[in-house]
Amino acid sequence: MARRVLDRRALREQAETAGKSKQASGEASDPKKAEKEKAAKTTRKSRAKPSKSYKLVAMWGVFNQTMVQVQSFSYSQRAEAEKAAKELTESKKVPHFVQLVKQQVEVESEG
């Protein structure tokens, strides 16, 4: 049995009349617009996360020859850091040195 040949012109006219009736009733004829409108209606605003504030703190670090930090001292304790490096050099027979290190520290915000 052979299939009946469809009249493309008649099908186009049916589609156009259906599209005009949708536009008259207020429906979007473009499926992409309809998806965007649905997505816009369903999305929620995300909650604002409290911002963390950081600051850099200068410290003195005692390092060995392979650049591994062995100890750390506050910035005002440079003499103690030099003394510790000298003691480690003498005791372990490996050169140790002092270098400035900047570390990021989280600051508690008020509120």
PyMOL commands that set and color helices and strands:
alter all, ss='L'
color gray80, all
select helices_A, chain A and resi 8-25+31-42+78-92
alter helices_A, ss='H'
color red, helices_A
select strands_A, chain A and resi 53-63+69-74+97-107
alter strands_A, ss='S'
color yellow, strands_A
deselect
rebuild
show_as cartoon
